Amino acid sequence: MSTDHVPDGVRTTERSFAIVEAIQRRDGATLAELVAEFGLAKSTVYKHLRTLASHGYLEKEGERYHIGLKFHHHGEYARLRKRGYRLAGRAVRELAERTDEEADFVVENDGRTITVYESYHPQNSYREDLVTSSSDLSHSGTYYHMHCTAAGKALLAALPDERIEAVLDRWGLPARTANTITDREALAADLDRTRERGYAVADEEYVDGLCAVGVVVANPDGSPLGALGMSVPTYRRESEGLETAAAELVVETARDLERELAGNGTEPRS
């Protein structure tokens, strides 16, 4: 299996990361499986595995290697490192409590969005009717293609054209549902509408039965920190006013968050 090579990158490091990603994608892998996938010598793959395991990045259970909790340690540090992310976490919780709907905050990373914070209202059980397996359940740390979620499209709309093209060249426009946009011209038109109205809409584009709105949250210098999103079941879209009341509420929350980001005061205790 070939891996993307970064010019001037360290080949050994690239292979270690590729092996880690393969182990996670496979939900655990044996030495033999990884040797077959990468076409490398058994001794080479073993050295990568042994090194990663010795530092806590992998765990061996029987003959299978799994992702280690050392990654969780680094991930939590990355999530809490920025004041903006911490403020966004509180905004997500407040939005979910205020609306009884799913809310999240995502950032662009490696050409996709990654969920930094997510909140479900405890009495909101509609997601159980929309998904069929635990692998479909979103959670903090989950990656999404940017073109099929509202928050992702909001972030795409904030990027320069050359960056958008680079993202699409790398990740393409894979279909998640019958409503997913898979044509570049159609996506460009959708991003234009997003810029005009100030928020993005995803109408059953990631999962059937779920529609969402997404709004970019800007840093004080104008660059995107990330995007706030809120989802509602499709059957409640008209009664809830997805593109009116719901969108206005998410926009309001995003603008309040931006004002907090611009302030120099201490963060309120949650």
C-alpha positions, 0 to 999 in steps of 0.5 A, a space after each residue: 500500500 502506498 502512502 502520501 509522501 511529503 517533500 523533504 519528509 522523514 520516510 520512517 516517520 511517515 510509515 509509522 503514521 501510516 501504520 497507526 492509521 491502518 491499525 485504527 482503520 482496521 480496529 486493530 491489526 496483526 503483524 501479518 496483516 500490516 506486512 501484507 498491506 504495506 508490502 514491507 519486510 516483516 522485520 521493518 513493520 515489527 520495528 515500527 510496532 515495537 517502537 510505537 508500543 514502547 512509547 505508549 502509542 500502541 497496545 498489544 492484545 494477543 496478536 493484535 495491535 491497537 491504538 494506545 491511550 498516549 494519543 488520548 493524552 495528546 488529544 486532550 492537550 490539543 483540545 484544551 490548549 487554545 482559549 478559543 476551543 475552551 470557550 467554544 466548548 461552553 458555547 456548544 453545551 449552552 446551545 444544546 441545553 437551550 435548544 434540546 438539539 445536537 450541537 458541535 464545534 469543529 475545526 479544519 484539520 488536514 483537509 477535513 473537519 474534526 469534532 472538538 466539542 459535541 453535546 447532546 441534550 440528555 432527553 434527545 433520543 432521535 439519533 437512535 432512530 437515525 443511525 444503524 451502528 455504533 460506527 456511525 455515531 459521531 463523537 469528539 475526535 471524529 473526522 468528516 469530509 467537509 462537503 457533506 456537513 453544514 459546519 464543514 461547508 461553512 468552513 469551506 466557504 471561508 477558505 480561499 479558492 486555491 485551498 478549496 481546490 486542494 481539499 477537493 483534490 485530496 479528499 474528493 466528494 464522496 457520497 454519504 447519502 442521495 443528497 450529498 453534493 458530489 459535483 464541484 460546480 454544484 458545491 461552488 454554488 452552494 458555497 456562494 449561497 453560504 457566503 450570501 446568507 452567512 451560514 451553511 445548510 446540509 439537508 440530509 447530506 451526511 445522514 438520512 433524516 438529519 439536517 443541519 446549519 453551520 456558522 463559522 467562528 472567526 478569530 479576532 484577526 478574521 481567520 476561522 477558528 472553527 465552526 458551530 453546528 446544530 442538527 435537527 431531525 428532518 421531520 421537525 425542519 419546517 416546524 422548527 424553522 431550520 433556515 430561520 429561527 434555528 439558523 439565527 440562533 446558531 449565528 447569534 451564538 457564533 457572534 457571541 463567541 467571537 465577542 468573547 474571543 476578542 475580549 481579554 477577560 478571564 473565562 467564566 467558570 462553568 
